[in-house]
Amino acid sequence: MDITITEIIINQANGIITNIIIGLKNSNFKTIADFVKLVDNRVIINTNQAVSSQDVSIIIKMIKDTMNINLNSIENLCLPKSKSYLKITGLSYAKTTNTPVTPSLVEEVLKNTHIFNDIVLMFKPYIIKTTSNYDSAVI
């Protein structure tokens, strides 16, 4: 069975995050890595703040040291353009079948909407019923 770099990184996520945190701390950076996540066969390393090129070089070094891999085998490295908050209002809480809207449904709709093509959600959408008297929701 062929194991991809992505699978190796996810399988060793705890060790990688620990080493990244230690590497950043030893370099006196204020960036902290929170977790490693796999989305659409891409590895995402979440941090507490936007990272600099110096942070990225430390993160790459720590991944390489932890896994002893050839970094040329990683296709590309990219930084997020921004980290945004999205609030969707005025939606019906339940479809016509009285089934509440689910995070999976919201993710599916966003994924199939062209304006969200290059957007990666870091967390599942959180759905709140506006009030008990109305059938509206905030996502």
KARAQUI-V429065 format. One record per residue. N is the residue number from 1. RES is the residue in three letters. SS is DSSP state (hx for helix, st for strand, lp for the rest). PSI is psi in degrees with one decimal (999 if undefined). OMEGA is omega in degrees with one decimal (999 if undefined). Layout:
n = {N & N}
res = {RES & RES}
ss = {SS & SS}
psi = {PSI & PSI}
omega = {OMEGA & OMEGA}
//
This chain:
n = {1 & 2 & 3 & 4 & 5 & 6 & 7 & 8 & 9 & 10 & 11 & 12 & 13 & 14 & 15 & 16 & 17 & 18 & 19 & 20 & 21 & 22 & 23 & 24 & 25 & 26 & 27 & 28 & 29 & 30 & 31 & 32 & 33 & 34 & 35 & 36 & 37 & 38 & 39 & 40 & 41 & 42 & 43 & 44 & 45 & 46 & 47 & 48 & 49 & 50 & 51 & 52 & 53 & 54 & 55 & 56 & 57 & 58 & 59 & 60 & 61 & 62 & 63 & 64 & 65 & 66 & 67 & 68 & 69 & 70 & 71 & 72 & 73 & 74 & 75 & 76 & 77 & 78 & 79 & 80 & 81 & 82 & 83 & 84 & 85 & 86 & 87 & 88 & 89 & 90 & 91 & 92 & 93 & 94 & 95 & 96 & 97 & 98 & 99 & 100 & 101 & 102 & 103 & 104 & 105 & 106 & 107 & 108 & 109 & 110 & 111 & 112 & 113 & 114 & 115 & 116 & 117 & 118 & 119 & 120 & 121 & 122 & 123 & 124 & 125 & 126 & 127 & 128 & 129 & 130 & 131 & 132 & 133 & 134 & 135 & 136 & 137 & 138 & 139}
res = {MET & ASP & ILE & THR & ILE & THR & GLU & ILE & ILE & ILE & ASN & GLN & ALA & ASN & GLY & ILE & ILE & THR & ASN & ILE & ILE & ILE & GLY & LEU & LYS & ASN & SER & ASN & PHE & LYS & THR & ILE & ALA & ASP & PHE & VAL & LYS & LEU & VAL & ASP & ASN & ARG & VAL & ILE & ILE & ASN & THR & ASN & GLN & ALA & VAL & SER & SER & GLN & ASP & VAL & SER & ILE & ILE & ILE & LYS & MET & ILE & LYS & ASP & THR & MET & ASN & ILE & ASN & LEU & ASN & SER & ILE & GLU & ASN & LEU & CYS & LEU & PRO & LYS & SER & LYS & SER & TYR & LEU & LYS & ILE & THR & GLY & LEU & SER & TYR & ALA & LYS & THR & THR & ASN & THR & PRO & VAL & THR & PRO & SER & LEU & VAL & GLU & GLU & VAL & LEU & LYS & ASN & THR & HIS & ILE & PHE & ASN & ASP & ILE & VAL & LEU & MET & PHE & LYS & PRO & TYR & ILE & ILE & LYS & THR & THR & SER & ASN & TYR & ASP & SER & ALA & VAL & ILE}
ss = {lp & lp & lp & lp & hx & hx & hx & hx & hx & hx & hx & lp & hx & hx & hx & hx & hx & hx & hx & hx & hx & hx & hx & hx & hx & hx & lp & lp & lp & lp & lp & lp & st & st & st & st & st & st & st & lp & lp & st & st & st & st & st & st & lp & lp & lp & lp & lp & hx & hx & hx & hx & hx & hx & hx & hx & hx & hx & hx & hx & hx & hx & hx & lp & lp & lp & hx & hx & hx & lp & lp & lp & lp & lp & lp & lp & lp & lp & lp & lp & lp & lp & lp & lp & lp & lp & st & st & lp & st & lp & lp & lp & lp & lp & st & lp & lp & hx & hx & hx & hx & hx & hx & hx & hx & hx & lp & lp & hx & hx & hx & lp & lp & lp & lp & lp & lp & lp & lp & lp & lp & lp & st & st & lp & lp & lp & lp & lp & lp & st & st & st & lp}
psi = {133.5 & 121.5 & 128.0 & 163.1 & -39.5 & -47.6 & -38.8 & -45.1 & -45.6 & -41.0 & -28.4 & 24.9 & -45.4 & -45.7 & -38.5 & -48.0 & -44.3 & -45.8 & -36.3 & -44.5 & -46.2 & -45.4 & -43.9 & -40.8 & -43.7 & -24.4 & 6.3 & 30.4 & 150.8 & 0.2 & 137.4 & 132.4 & 130.3 & -50.3 & 164.9 & 136.5 & 147.4 & 120.0 & 123.2 & 46.4 & 24.7 & 141.5 & 127.1 & 127.1 & 114.4 & 135.1 & 166.0 & -10.9 & 169.0 & 138.4 & 151.2 & 174.4 & -30.3 & -42.2 & -44.5 & -43.0 & -37.3 & -44.7 & -45.0 & -44.6 & -43.9 & -36.7 & -45.4 & -44.8 & -38.6 & -41.8 & -14.4 & 54.6 & 161.7 & 115.8 & -18.0 & -17.8 & -8.9 & 124.7 & -53.2 & 156.3 & 130.4 & 148.7 & 148.2 & 146.8 & -32.0 & 166.7 & 116.5 & 164.5 & 131.7 & 127.8 & 123.4 & 125.0 & 165.9 & 21.2 & 153.3 & 133.5 & -35.7 & 143.1 & -179.4 & -20.6 & 7.8 & 22.4 & 123.5 & 150.3 & 136.4 & 157.9 & -37.1 & -39.9 & -42.9 & -46.0 & -42.4 & -44.2 & -45.0 & -41.1 & -33.1 & 5.8 & 124.6 & -30.2 & -11.5 & 19.2 & -44.0 & 17.1 & 135.0 & 121.1 & 130.5 & -22.9 & 158.9 & 143.7 & 142.9 & 123.3 & 128.8 & 128.9 & 129.3 & -57.2 & 164.2 & -22.4 & -21.1 & 152.4 & 55.9 & 158.8 & 158.7 & 132.1 & 999}
omega = {-179.5 & 178.5 & -178.7 & 175.5 & 179.7 & -179.9 & 178.7 & -179.6 & -179.8 & 179.5 & -178.9 & -173.1 & -177.5 & 179.0 & 179.8 & 180.0 & 179.7 & -179.5 & 177.2 & 178.9 & 179.7 & 179.9 & 179.1 & 179.8 & 179.5 & 178.6 & 178.8 & 174.2 & 180.0 & 178.4 & 177.6 & 176.0 & -177.0 & -177.0 & 174.6 & -177.0 & 176.6 & 178.4 & 178.7 & 179.4 & 173.3 & 177.0 & 179.0 & 175.5 & -177.8 & 178.3 & -177.8 & 179.9 & 176.4 & -176.2 & 176.7 & 177.5 & 176.3 & 175.9 & -178.2 & -179.4 & 176.6 & -180.0 & 178.8 & 179.6 & -177.4 & 175.8 & -179.8 & -179.2 & -178.5 & -171.9 & -177.5 & -179.5 & 175.6 & -177.3 & 176.6 & 179.2 & 175.8 & -171.8 & 177.1 & 178.6 & 179.4 & 177.2 & 176.9 & 177.2 & 178.4 & 173.7 & -172.4 & 177.2 & -179.2 & 177.0 & 179.6 & -178.3 & 173.3 & 179.0 & 175.3 & -179.9 & -179.7 & 174.7 & -179.7 & 179.2 & -177.0 & 174.2 & -179.3 & 174.9 & -177.9 & 175.4 & 179.6 & 178.1 & 178.7 & 178.5 & 179.9 & 179.3 & 179.2 & -179.1 & -177.9 & 178.8 & -171.7 & -178.0 & 178.8 & -176.7 & -175.3 & -178.8 & 174.7 & 177.3 & 179.5 & -178.7 & 174.5 & 176.4 & 179.6 & -173.9 & -178.9 & 173.5 & -173.9 & 175.5 & -179.1 & -177.5 & -176.0 & 179.4 & 177.4 & -175.2 & 171.8 & 178.5 & 999}
//
